[in-house]
């Protein structure tokens, strides 16, 4: 082994209750009846178009997928996201690792969003006990149970705890394996290693989530709607905690990528909404669509009639219907536009706040909603 690695066991990890948070979910969540502030003709036209496409996709049984950045969770949009799932308007939700974390913290303590500048300077940013311990535990147990990233966390929240197997149960899996079970054996060994290092007792570990009514992952798990997490190693605060396990991250996030690709495989006639995800969404989309096209082409088919709406705050400076801009134009480097412009189907861009967009979509789909 070459090189020297940072020893996370040296970290002084503080309880989450000592952290100052900027967002309180009970006070800062956005009700589904909240008025939409954006009333521009372009915004209204695009929302009407998206709603029409969603209704058509639902009738066909095609995918209606929503991929969001973490700010959509932090902005208090859980009530709208949950309603969209409950009423069958979304067949798949996806977010990055930070979105998973904000959603978990809101459910656990009703608070999230720390002061990054201040806490990095103090050597405290991201180094919090409950977030690091419980999210990593959810993933290492979820990896053992065959779950994906989002499902591992969502089930912990919805069930308000996790089941830790006995060493005897793990030993039986390791001893009596067949070649088809090698992945489960490896996950069992990872869990056993974690149990011993952190002295975790077998049995049901209760974890209280007093604010889980605001939790998107818990609702998705309860409703059976795929909610996939797409993290990147080192991007999220849970990597600072000693309980963090790379193999568990890999197993659960790979399952979620394949679950996401399965959704894309049903995108003919469907709708894909990418809201506030500048890198993660286009990157996983292009690989998933390529795999889906590969399978479709083997069956003399092709995904052509898919509608993609990309929502972000940046103003659009290029007419993408005319093709890509030259690489001397800054617009060329907007990944969330350049990538989706290459994905066939119909791509539309909307410069808007994620709160306005999602509220308008839901309120238009459900005309019985009375605005505040």
PyMOL commands that set and color helices and strands:
alter all, ss='L'
color gray80, all
select helices_A, chain A and resi 8-10+16-18+25-28+41-60+70-74+78-86+97-109+116-121+129-145+149-159+167-175+179-197+212-214+216-223+237-240+246-264+280-298+320-322+330-333+335-341+354-365
alter helices_A, ss='H'
color red, helices_A
select strands_A, chain A and resi 23-24+64-68+92-95+111-112+161-164+203-206+226-229+271-275+307-312+346-351
alter strands_A, ss='S'
color yellow, strands_A
deselect
rebuild
show_as cartoon
